[in-house]
Amino acid sequence: MNLRRFLGPLVAVAGLASAATAQTTHVVNLYSNVFLPDDLTIQVGDTVRWEWVTNFHNVVSGTNAGMTGIPDGIFSSGSPVAPPSMFEVTFDQAFLDANPVAGNVYTYYCIVHLPGMVGRVRVETGDGSIGSYGYGLNPTGSLVADGGNATIGNTLTLSLSNPVDALAGPGLGIAFLATAPDVNFPGGTNLPGFGLAPSPVGQIVVSLAAPDPFLVLGPGLWAEGGTVTLSLPIPGDPALIGVKVYCQGALIDTTTADGIGLTNGIELVIG
C-alpha cells in the first residue's frame, strides 16, 4: 500500500505553512463566561497570556467535570479576581518536559463559570510527537506506537492488544487514520457494543467525516491474548512536517458475533 498516495491529499487539506521560528505571545481574552479564543495551537517556546476583560475569573489547568473542575496542578492563576488582571504561561521545552500530557494538549477552565468556560492549548514541537488520548472507556495501552518519533522517513510500529483481558481473541486487528480527532477530543463518542472485553461500551476517538478515515492498515492476525503489529511508514516529504494524524485501532474477535473492540487513540504530529 502506497502511503504517500493517501498522505498527499492530507497535506493539501492541512494547508501547511512553514512554522515561524520567532516566539510568539498569544492573547486569550476573558469575557463574561467565555475564553476567546478557547482553542489555541502554538509552537514550543510560545507564551499564552490570559487578559481579564469582564467579570470575576481564574484560569486553572485541568478537566471539566460538569459544575466542578478537576485541577491537574500544572498551572493556575489563583483565586478568581476582577479585571484588570493578567496571567501568562510560557510553554517552552522545559515546561513540556516537567508537565507531560497526551499530545501536548493542556486543558483549562474558570472555576466560577463551569461547565461552559473551558479552553485548551495545543503545543506543537518540531521533532514530531506521539501522544495517546481517548482512554476514558477504551483501555490505556491498547494502541501504542513504537520505533522512535513521528518524523518524515521513519517507520512506526503500531501495536494493538487488549490489556484488560489476557484471554481475548483470536481474530484480526486493524488501525485507521484520520485527519482530525472526534469532536469530543481528547475524549470520544460512546459506542455501545464496541468495548474491549469485559467493557460493553467503547469510544470512537477519530473523525469519521469525509475524507476520514483516509487510510486503513491491516488486517493483521490476532492470536488469543496476543498483540497485533502493523507498520506505518511515514514518507520522507518535508511538506508533511507539522501535519497531525489521528489513529485508532479495532480488535475483531472472530469467536463471537459482537466481538469488535476499540482501542485508545494516538495523535501523531509529524516532524
N, C-alpha and C positions, 0 to 999 in steps of 0.2 A: 504494500500500500504506500503510495507516494504522499508523505505528509505535507510536502511543500504545496501540493495541489490544493490542500484544504486550508493551509495557513495563509496562502496568497490572498484569498478573499478576506481573511481575518485582518490582515494588515490594512486593506482598503477600508474596512469598516471602522477600524480603530482610528484612522486618520492620524497616523503617527507624526510627531514633530520632534526634532532634537531637543533634549532637555537642556534647559539653561543651566549654566554652571554657577551663576550667581545665587547666593542665598536670598530668600525672599521672606518678607513678613506678610502673613495673610491675616486680614481683619475679619472677625466674626462679631456682628452686632447683636446685642441682647435687647429685644423689644419686649412687649407686654407678656407674651407667653411663647416666644419662638426664638431660636437661634437663626440668624441669616448671615451667610449660608449655613445650612445644617449638615452639609456633606462636603468635606474638603479632600482633595487629593494633592499632596505636597511632596516635595523631594526631601531626602535626608539632609539635615542641616537647616531646613526652613524653620521659621518661628510662626506660631499661631498666637494672635493677640485677641482676646475677648474684650469688647468695649461695651459697657452698660449704656443703654440709651433711655429706657424707661423701666420703672418698676423695680422691686427687690428681686435679686437673683444671686445664685452662685454657680460655679462650674465644678462638677465633681466627676472624675473618671469612674466608669463602672457600667452596670447594665440596668435597664429599665425593668422593674418588676411591678407593673401596674401603678398604683398610687404611691409606691415606695421605690427607692433605688437601692442597688447593691453596690457599694463602692469597692473598687479594687485596690485603692491606696496608691495609685500611680501618680495622680496629680489632683489638686483641689485648691480652689480659691479661698476656702474657708467658709465662714457663716455667710448667709445671704446679706447683701448690702444694697443700698440705693445708688443711683448714678449721682455724680460721675465716678466711675471706677474702672479699673483695667486689670487684667490678669493675662500673663503670657507664658508659653512653654516653648522651648526650643527642642525640636525633635532631631537632635544630632545622633551620630552613631553611638556615642556613649550612652545617651538616653535609651536608644533602642536595645542596646546590649543589657542595660540594667533592668529594663521593663519589657521583656519579650511578650508579644501577643500574636495570635494567629494572623498571618497575612499583614502584620504591621497596621492593623486597624484598631484605633483607640476610640472607644465609645464613651460618651459622657452625657450628663443630664443636669438640669436645675432642680434641686430637691423641692423647691416651692411650687413648681408648675408641672409636676408629673401628672399624668403619663405622657403628655404631649410634647414637652420641651426637652428634646433629646438631640444629640448630634454625634458625628463621628469624623475622625481624621484618619485618612489613609496615607501612609508614608511609603513612597517608592524609593528603592535603592538601585544603584546602577549595576550591581553584581548579580542580579537575579535572585529571586527568593522563592521559597516553598513554605506555605503555611497551611495548617489544617483548620477546618471550621465545620459547622453543621453537625455537631455531635451531641445535641440535646437528647435525641432519641436514637440516632444511629451510633453504634459503638465506637468509642475512641480507638484509633489504631486499626480500624477495619480497612482503611486505604492509606498507604504510605508511599512516598516516592523516595527512592534511593539512587545513588550514583552521582552525588555532587549537586551543584546549584543548577537552576534552570537557565543555563546560558546557551547562546547560539552555538551549534556544532556539537553539543553534548547529547548523550542518550541517557534518559532516566529509566529506571525500572519501577513500575507500579506493582505493588503487592497488595492483593485483596485476600482477606481472611475473615473468619468470624471469631473474634477473641472471647466471646461470651458463651460459646457452645463448641466444645472440643470435638463433639461427635457430629457436627453439621456436615451436610453433603452426603454423597458425592454429587457432582454436577458440573456446571460451567460458570465462568466468570467473564464479565465484560467491563469496560470502562468507557465512559462517554464524555466528550469535551465540549465546552460551550464558551461563547464569548462573554457571557455575563452570569452572575450567580442568580439564585432565586430572589424574588422581590423581598423576601424576609431575611436576606443576608444580614448578619452571619448565621442566622437560623435557616429554616426551610419551611416548606408546606407539608403538613401531615398527610400521609397516605396510609390509611388502614389496610392491613394485609400485606404490607411491604416491609415489615420489620425483620431484622435478622433474629432468628430464634434465640431466646424464647420471647422476644418482644413482638407483639402483634402489630405495632404501628411503626412505620418508617417515615423519613422525610426526604423529599426531593429537594436538593440544595443547589442545583444548577438551573439555568433558564431552559425552558422548553419552547420558547418562542423563536420562530424562524429568524436567522438561519441555524438555530441551535436544536439539538446538538450537531455541531459541524463535523464531528469525527467520532467513530466508534471503534475501539480497539478490542480485539479478541474475535470469537470466544477462545478462552483458554481452559484447559481441563482442571477441574477442582476435585482433588482427592478428599475423601472423608476426613474432616478435621484439618485439612491442609491449607496451602496457600496457592493462589493463582498469581503468576507473574506475567506481566505484559510490558513490552518495550515501547518507549515513547521517544523517538529520535527528534531532536529539535534542529531544523535546518540552520546552516551557518549563514543566515541572511541578516545583515545589520539592521534592516528595516524592521525586524521583529523586536528589537530592543525596546523595552517598556511595555510591550503588549502583555495584557493579563489574560490568562486562560484558566477556566474553572473546570474541575474534573470530579466525577463521582463514579463509583463502581456499583455493580449489582452482582450478587451471587445467586445462581439459579440451582436450587436443589431438585434434581430430576427424580428423586424418590417420592415426591409429594406434589399434589396438584397445585398448591398455593405456596410454593417454595421459593419465591423471589424476595430477596432481602437487599436493602440499600445500605451502602457504606457511608461513612463521613465524606466530606468534600475536601479537596485541596485547591488552593489558589496558587498558580504559578505566575510569577512576574518575571518575564524573560529579560535577561541581562546579557 
